[in-house]
């Protein structure tokens, strides 16, 4: 574990020296460090992959299925999400993995999705729905039970569902 922590610190130091990051305000640099720390930890410890083994599919799973859930409530800020493309681009620039070009292209193609990963209204809605499921002892591994409960919940709380599903961007 100590070896990984040292490697992580070394990589974060390298990222901090990338001109794009080095010239940012301190608060933004801290957000970049958070983003890149999460990416590195998920990729290396979670997936067991070193930078040369990273793929577009791994990044997609990392961001679209795991990233937001790993943030604390106070970290879920619009600015943090706006910095994801720059943070990951700097990470790739610092680490220079074998697939850097492909991974950088993936970041460019998914820029808008990455900067809009978090929707506070959706998070609030799903948190309430999840709590209601837990309170009702719904087996969340049973897809049909979850679907049935969700339909019932939306019927019982039409304003919540309507406000969430009809929101304007």
Secondary structure, DSSP 8 states (H G I E B T S, - for coil): -HHHHHHHHHHHHHHHTSHHHHTS-HHHHHHHHHHHHHHHIIIIIIS---GGG--HHHHHHIIIIIIGGGS-GGG--HHHHHTHHHHHHHHHHHH--TTHHHHHHHHHHTHHHHHT---HHHHHHHHHHHHHHHHTT--TT-HHHHHHHHHHHHHHTHHHHHHHHT---
